[in-house]
Amino acid sequence: MKVSNSIKALKKRHASCKVVRRKGRTYVINKTNPRYKARQG
């Protein structure tokens, strides 16, 4: 899982990337290709 400052850059990496907020952190999840997982913060 990557930790990144910019969520905007992570969101555009793949078509099926979704931005999810959990426990005060912002996560990018991708069901079809899990290597795009990332979080901010």
PQR file of N, CA, C, O and H, with PARSE charges and radii, in Angstrom:
ATOM      1  N   MET A   1       0.839  -1.183   0.000 -0.4000 1.5000
ATOM      2  CA  MET A   1       0.000   0.000   0.000 -0.0000 2.0000
ATOM      3  C   MET A   1       0.882   1.245   0.000  0.5500 1.7000
ATOM      4  O   MET A   1       1.806   1.365   0.805 -0.5500 1.4000
ATOM      5  N   LYS A   2       0.589   2.158  -0.904 -0.4000 1.5000
ATOM      6  CA  LYS A   2       1.343   3.398  -0.989 -0.0000 2.0000
ATOM      7  C   LYS A   2       0.712   4.454  -0.093  0.5500 1.7000
ATOM      8  O   LYS A   2      -0.508   4.512   0.058 -0.5500 1.4000
ATOM      9  H   LYS A   2      -0.162   2.060  -1.558  0.4000 1.0000
ATOM     10  N   VAL A   3       1.562   5.285   0.496 -0.4000 1.5000
ATOM     11  CA  VAL A   3       1.087   6.449   1.250 -0.0000 2.0000
ATOM     12  C   VAL A   3       1.448   7.674   0.428  0.5500 1.7000
ATOM     13  O   VAL A   3       2.609   7.871   0.073 -0.5500 1.4000
ATOM     14  H   VAL A   3       2.554   5.238   0.373  0.4000 1.0000
ATOM     15  N   SER A   4       0.453   8.493   0.129 -0.4000 1.5000
ATOM     16  CA  SER A   4       0.678   9.609  -0.778 -0.0000 2.0000
ATOM     17  C   SER A   4       0.074  10.890  -0.234  0.5500 1.7000
ATOM     18  O   SER A   4      -0.888  10.866   0.533 -0.5500 1.4000
ATOM     19  H   SER A   4      -0.490   8.333   0.418  0.4000 1.0000
ATOM     20  N   ASN A   5       0.659  12.015  -0.646 -0.4000 1.5000
ATOM     21  CA  ASN A   5       0.113  13.317  -0.271 -0.0000 2.0000
ATOM     22  C   ASN A   5      -1.092  13.680  -1.131  0.5500 1.7000
ATOM     23  O   ASN A   5      -2.071  14.246  -0.646 -0.5500 1.4000
ATOM     24  H   ASN A   5       1.440  12.034  -1.269  0.4000 1.0000
ATOM     25  N   SER A   6      -1.003  13.346  -2.409 -0.4000 1.5000
ATOM     26  CA  SER A   6      -2.039  13.765  -3.346 -0.0000 2.0000
ATOM     27  C   SER A   6      -2.963  12.599  -3.668  0.5500 1.7000
ATOM     28  O   SER A   6      -2.531  11.587  -4.219 -0.5500 1.4000
ATOM     29  H   SER A   6      -0.207  12.886  -2.803  0.4000 1.0000
ATOM     30  N   ILE A   7      -4.215  12.744  -3.327 -0.4000 1.5000
ATOM     31  CA  ILE A   7      -5.212  11.716  -3.642 -0.0000 2.0000
ATOM     32  C   ILE A   7      -5.657  11.847  -5.096  0.5500 1.7000
ATOM     33  O   ILE A   7      -6.063  10.867  -5.720 -0.5500 1.4000
ATOM     34  H   ILE A   7      -4.567  13.566  -2.879  0.4000 1.0000
ATOM     35  N   LYS A   8      -5.578  13.052  -5.623 -0.4000 1.5000
ATOM     36  CA  LYS A   8      -6.026  13.294  -6.996 -0.0000 2.0000
ATOM     37  C   LYS A   8      -5.209  12.496  -8.002  0.5500 1.7000
ATOM     38  O   LYS A   8      -5.751  11.968  -8.973 -0.5500 1.4000
ATOM     39  H   LYS A   8      -5.248  13.849  -5.116  0.4000 1.0000
ATOM     40  N   ALA A   9      -3.911  12.411  -7.767 -0.4000 1.5000
ATOM     41  CA  ALA A   9      -3.035  11.655  -8.667 -0.0000 2.0000
ATOM     42  C   ALA A   9      -3.327  10.160  -8.594  0.5500 1.7000
ATOM     43  O   ALA A   9      -3.263   9.455  -9.601 -0.5500 1.4000
ATOM     44  H   ALA A   9      -3.471  12.839  -6.978  0.4000 1.0000
ATOM     45  N   LEU A  10      -3.644   9.689  -7.403 -0.4000 1.5000
ATOM     46  CA  LEU A  10      -3.895   8.261  -7.219 -0.0000 2.0000
ATOM     47  C   LEU A  10      -5.217   7.832  -7.844  0.5500 1.7000
ATOM     48  O   LEU A  10      -5.351   6.715  -8.343 -0.5500 1.4000
ATOM     49  H   LEU A  10      -3.696  10.262  -6.584  0.4000 1.0000
ATOM     50  N   LYS A  11      -6.188   8.736  -7.807 -0.4000 1.5000
ATOM     51  CA  LYS A  11      -7.522   8.417  -8.296 -0.0000 2.0000
ATOM     52  C   LYS A  11      -7.523   8.182  -9.803  0.5500 1.7000
ATOM     53  O   LYS A  11      -8.318   7.394 -10.316 -0.5500 1.4000
ATOM     54  H   LYS A  11      -6.079   9.644  -7.402  0.4000 1.0000
ATOM     55  N   LYS A  12      -6.622   8.875 -10.514 -0.4000 1.5000
ATOM     56  CA  LYS A  12      -6.617   8.815 -11.972 -0.0000 2.0000
ATOM     57  C   LYS A  12      -5.778   7.672 -12.527  0.5500 1.7000
ATOM     58  O   LYS A  12      -5.621   7.554 -13.742 -0.5500 1.4000
ATOM     59  H   LYS A  12      -5.976   9.515 -10.098  0.4000 1.0000
ATOM     60  N   ARG A  13      -5.233   6.825 -11.645 -0.4000 1.5000
ATOM     61  CA  ARG A  13      -4.328   5.791 -12.132 -0.0000 2.0000
ATOM     62  C   ARG A  13      -5.027   4.660 -12.880  0.5500 1.7000
ATOM     63  O   ARG A  13      -4.454   4.061 -13.790 -0.5500 1.4000
ATOM     64  H   ARG A  13      -5.360   6.921 -10.658  0.4000 1.0000
ATOM     65  N   HIS A  14      -6.265   4.373 -12.491 -0.4000 1.5000
ATOM     66  CA  HIS A  14      -6.982   3.251 -13.077 -0.0000 2.0000
ATOM     67  C   HIS A  14      -8.462   3.579 -13.095  0.5500 1.7000
ATOM     68  O   HIS A  14      -8.934   4.385 -12.293 -0.5500 1.4000
ATOM     69  H   HIS A  14      -6.730   4.859 -11.752  0.4000 1.0000
ATOM     70  N   ALA A  15      -9.193   2.960 -14.004 -0.4000 1.5000
ATOM     71  CA  ALA A  15     -10.619   3.299 -14.158 -0.0000 2.0000
ATOM     72  C   ALA A  15     -11.454   2.863 -12.960  0.5500 1.7000
ATOM     73  O   ALA A  15     -12.438   3.519 -12.619 -0.5500 1.4000
ATOM     74  H   ALA A  15      -8.810   2.306 -14.655  0.4000 1.0000
ATOM     75  N   SER A  16     -11.066   1.750 -12.314 -0.4000 1.5000
ATOM     76  CA  SER A  16     -11.907   1.213 -11.237 -0.0000 2.0000
ATOM     77  C   SER A  16     -11.404   1.588  -9.848  0.5500 1.7000
ATOM     78  O   SER A  16     -11.755   0.929  -8.869 -0.5500 1.4000
ATOM     79  H   SER A  16     -10.267   1.217 -12.591  0.4000 1.0000
ATOM     80  N   CYS A  17     -10.592   2.634  -9.746 -0.4000 1.5000
ATOM     81  CA  CYS A  17     -10.142   3.119  -8.440 -0.0000 2.0000
ATOM     82  C   CYS A  17     -11.272   3.884  -7.759  0.5500 1.7000
ATOM     83  O   CYS A  17     -11.930   4.723  -8.375 -0.5500 1.4000
ATOM     84  H   CYS A  17     -10.307   3.170 -10.541  0.4000 1.0000
ATOM     85  N   LYS A  18     -11.486   3.581  -6.479 -0.4000 1.5000
ATOM     86  CA  LYS A  18     -12.505   4.296  -5.709 -0.0000 2.0000
ATOM     87  C   LYS A  18     -11.869   4.919  -4.485  0.5500 1.7000
ATOM     88  O   LYS A  18     -10.980   4.332  -3.868 -0.5500 1.4000
ATOM     89  H   LYS A  18     -10.952   2.899  -5.980  0.4000 1.0000
ATOM     90  N   VAL A  19     -12.331   6.125  -4.131 -0.4000 1.5000
ATOM     91  CA  VAL A  19     -11.848   6.822  -2.945 -0.0000 2.0000
ATOM     92  C   VAL A  19     -12.820   6.568  -1.804  0.5500 1.7000
ATOM     93  O   VAL A  19     -14.016   6.831  -1.927 -0.5500 1.4000
ATOM     94  H   VAL A  19     -13.053   6.602  -4.632  0.4000 1.0000
ATOM     95  N   VAL A  20     -12.301   6.056  -0.689 -0.4000 1.5000
ATOM     96  CA  VAL A  20     -13.123   5.684   0.462 -0.0000 2.0000
ATOM     97  C   VAL A  20     -12.542   6.328   1.705  0.5500 1.7000
ATOM     98  O   VAL A  20     -11.324   6.355   1.883 -0.5500 1.4000
ATOM     99  H   VAL A  20     -11.329   5.843  -0.588  0.4000 1.0000
ATOM    100  N   ARG A  21     -13.421   6.855   2.581 -0.4000 1.5000
ATOM    101  CA  ARG A  21     -12.948   7.414   3.859 -0.0000 2.0000
ATOM    102  C   ARG A  21     -13.266   6.448   4.982  0.5500 1.7000
ATOM    103  O   ARG A  21     -14.423   6.082   5.191 -0.5500 1.4000
ATOM    104  H   ARG A  21     -14.410   6.833   2.437  0.4000 1.0000
ATOM    105  N   ARG A  22     -12.229   6.032   5.709 -0.4000 1.5000
ATOM    106  CA  ARG A  22     -12.410   5.144   6.857 -0.0000 2.0000
ATOM    107  C   ARG A  22     -11.560   5.633   8.008  0.5500 1.7000
ATOM    108  O   ARG A  22     -10.360   5.859   7.853 -0.5500 1.4000
ATOM    109  H   ARG A  22     -11.289   6.329   5.539  0.4000 1.0000
ATOM    110  N   LYS A  23     -12.184   5.797   9.166 -0.4000 1.5000
ATOM    111  CA  LYS A  23     -11.481   6.164  10.399 -0.0000 2.0000
ATOM    112  C   LYS A  23     -10.611   7.403  10.224  0.5500 1.7000
ATOM    113  O   LYS A  23      -9.491   7.459  10.732 -0.5500 1.4000
ATOM    114  H   LYS A  23     -13.159   5.613   9.292  0.4000 1.0000
ATOM    115  N   GLY A  24     -11.130   8.397   9.503 -0.4000 1.5000
ATOM    116  CA  GLY A  24     -10.411   9.646   9.338 -0.0000 2.0000
ATOM    117  C   GLY A  24      -9.300   9.616   8.309  0.5500 1.7000
ATOM    118  O   GLY A  24      -8.605  10.615   8.123 -0.5500 1.4000
ATOM    119  H   GLY A  24     -12.040   8.352   9.090  0.4000 1.0000
ATOM    120  N   ARG A  25      -9.118   8.494   7.641 -0.4000 1.5000
ATOM    121  CA  ARG A  25      -8.093   8.400   6.607 -0.0000 2.0000
ATOM    122  C   ARG A  25      -8.766   8.188   5.259  0.5500 1.7000
ATOM    123  O   ARG A  25      -9.858   7.628   5.170 -0.5500 1.4000
ATOM    124  H   ARG A  25      -9.682   7.682   7.792  0.4000 1.0000
ATOM    125  N   THR A  26      -8.094   8.645   4.222 -0.4000 1.5000
ATOM    126  CA  THR A  26      -8.626   8.500   2.876 -0.0000 2.0000
ATOM    127  C   THR A  26      -7.885   7.371   2.174  0.5500 1.7000
ATOM    128  O   THR A  26      -6.659   7.387   2.070 -0.5500 1.4000
ATOM    129  H   THR A  26      -7.207   9.100   4.294  0.4000 1.0000
ATOM    130  N   TYR A  27      -8.641   6.392   1.695 -0.4000 1.5000
ATOM    131  CA  TYR A  27      -8.052   5.238   1.030 -0.0000 2.0000
ATOM    132  C   TYR A  27      -8.474   5.192  -0.427  0.5500 1.7000
ATOM    133  O   TYR A  27      -9.572   5.624  -0.778 -0.5500 1.4000
ATOM    134  H   TYR A  27      -9.638   6.379   1.779  0.4000 1.0000
ATOM    135  N   VAL A  28      -7.593   4.664  -1.276 -0.4000 1.5000
ATOM    136  CA  VAL A  28      -7.946   4.357  -2.650 -0.0000 2.0000
ATOM    137  C   VAL A  28      -7.956   2.841  -2.762  0.5500 1.7000
ATOM    138  O   VAL A  28      -6.938   2.190  -2.525 -0.5500 1.4000
ATOM    139  H   VAL A  28      -6.702   4.313  -0.991  0.4000 1.0000
ATOM    140  N   ILE A  29      -9.112   2.274  -3.127 -0.4000 1.5000
ATOM    141  CA  ILE A  29      -9.209   0.830  -3.259 -0.0000 2.0000
ATOM    142  C   ILE A  29      -9.543   0.472  -4.701  0.5500 1.7000
ATOM    143  O   ILE A  29     -10.187   1.241  -5.415 -0.5500 1.4000
ATOM    144  H   ILE A  29      -9.938   2.803  -3.319  0.4000 1.0000
ATOM    145  N   ASN A  30      -9.097  -0.700  -5.112 -0.4000 1.5000
ATOM    146  CA  ASN A  30      -9.325  -1.171  -6.455 -0.0000 2.0000
ATOM    147  C   ASN A  30      -9.543  -2.676  -6.405  0.5500 1.7000
ATOM    148  O   ASN A  30      -8.618  -3.430  -6.102 -0.5500 1.4000
ATOM    149  H   ASN A  30      -8.574  -1.324  -4.532  0.4000 1.0000
ATOM    150  N   LYS A  31     -10.764  -3.115  -6.702 -0.4000 1.5000
ATOM    151  CA  LYS A  31     -11.083  -4.545  -6.607 -0.0000 2.0000
ATOM    152  C   LYS A  31     -10.428  -5.348  -7.723  0.5500 1.7000
ATOM    153  O   LYS A  31      -9.969  -6.469  -7.503 -0.5500 1.4000
ATOM    154  H   LYS A  31     -11.515  -2.502  -6.948  0.4000 1.0000
ATOM    155  N   THR A  32     -10.385  -4.771  -8.923 -0.4000 1.5000
ATOM    156  CA  THR A  32      -9.890  -5.540 -10.062 -0.0000 2.0000
ATOM    157  C   THR A  32      -8.376  -5.659 -10.063  0.5500 1.7000
ATOM    158  O   THR A  32      -7.829  -6.664 -10.516 -0.5500 1.4000
ATOM    159  H   THR A  32     -10.758  -3.860  -9.103  0.4000 1.0000
ATOM    160  N   ASN A  33      -7.686  -4.620  -9.551 -0.4000 1.5000
ATOM    161  CA  ASN A  33      -6.228  -4.645  -9.529 -0.0000 2.0000
ATOM    162  C   ASN A  33      -5.735  -4.111  -8.189  0.5500 1.7000
ATOM    163  O   ASN A  33      -5.523  -2.906  -8.049 -0.5500 1.4000
ATOM    164  H   ASN A  33      -8.130  -3.803  -9.183  0.4000 1.0000
ATOM    165  N   PRO A  34      -5.545  -5.003  -7.181 -0.5600 1.5000
ATOM    166  CA  PRO A  34      -5.247  -4.556  -5.812  0.2800 2.0000
ATOM    167  C   PRO A  34      -3.893  -3.866  -5.649  0.5500 1.7000
ATOM    168  O   PRO A  34      -3.605  -3.327  -4.580 -0.5500 1.4000
ATOM    169  N   ARG A  35      -3.061  -3.872  -6.684 -0.4000 1.5000
ATOM    170  CA  ARG A  35      -1.769  -3.200  -6.506 -0.0000 2.0000
ATOM    171  C   ARG A  35      -1.882  -1.684  -6.504  0.5500 1.7000
ATOM    172  O   ARG A  35      -0.909  -0.991  -6.206 -0.5500 1.4000
ATOM    173  H   ARG A  35      -3.295  -4.309  -7.553  0.4000 1.0000
ATOM    174  N   TYR A  36      -3.057  -1.162  -6.833 -0.4000 1.5000
ATOM    175  CA  TYR A  36      -3.285   0.285  -6.807 -0.0000 2.0000
ATOM    176  C   TYR A  36      -3.781   0.798  -5.465  0.5500 1.7000
ATOM    177  O   TYR A  36      -4.171   1.960  -5.344 -0.5500 1.4000
ATOM    178  H   TYR A  36      -3.848  -1.724  -7.075  0.4000 1.0000
ATOM    179  N   LYS A  37      -3.764  -0.071  -4.450 -0.4000 1.5000
ATOM    180  CA  LYS A  37      -4.211   0.363  -3.124 -0.0000 2.0000
ATOM    181  C   LYS A  37      -3.312   1.464  -2.584  0.5500 1.7000
ATOM    182  O   LYS A  37      -2.091   1.407  -2.732 -0.5500 1.4000
ATOM    183  H   LYS A  37      -3.446  -1.014  -4.548  0.4000 1.0000
ATOM    184  N   ALA A  38      -3.917   2.463  -1.959 -0.4000 1.5000
ATOM    185  CA  ALA A  38      -3.131   3.557  -1.405 -0.0000 2.0000
ATOM    186  C   ALA A  38      -3.912   4.222  -0.294  0.5500 1.7000
ATOM    187  O   ALA A  38      -5.125   4.052  -0.171 -0.5500 1.4000
ATOM    188  H   ALA A  38      -4.909   2.509  -1.839  0.4000 1.0000
ATOM    189  N   ARG A  39      -3.185   4.994   0.522 -0.4000 1.5000
ATOM    190  CA  ARG A  39      -3.861   5.782   1.545 -0.0000 2.0000
ATOM    191  C   ARG A  39      -3.187   7.126   1.667  0.5500 1.7000
ATOM    192  O   ARG A  39      -2.031   7.302   1.284 -0.5500 1.4000
ATOM    193  H   ARG A  39      -2.199   5.132   0.423  0.4000 1.0000
ATOM    194  N   GLN A  40      -3.945   8.088   2.218 -0.4000 1.5000
ATOM    195  CA  GLN A  40      -3.425   9.425   2.427 -0.0000 2.0000
ATOM    196  C   GLN A  40      -3.377   9.707   3.919  0.5500 1.7000
ATOM    197  O   GLN A  40      -4.293   9.352   4.660 -0.5500 1.4000
ATOM    198  H   GLN A  40      -4.884   7.945   2.529  0.4000 1.0000
ATOM    199  N   GLY A  41      -2.281  10.358   4.355 -0.4000 1.5000
ATOM    200  CA  GLY A  41      -2.207  10.727   5.762 -0.0000 2.0000
ATOM    201  C   GLY A  41      -1.173   9.961   6.549  0.5500 1.7000
ATOM    202  O   GLY A  41      -1.019  10.186   7.749 -0.5500 1.4000
ATOM    203  H   GLY A  41      -1.537  10.646   3.752  0.4000 1.0000
TER
END
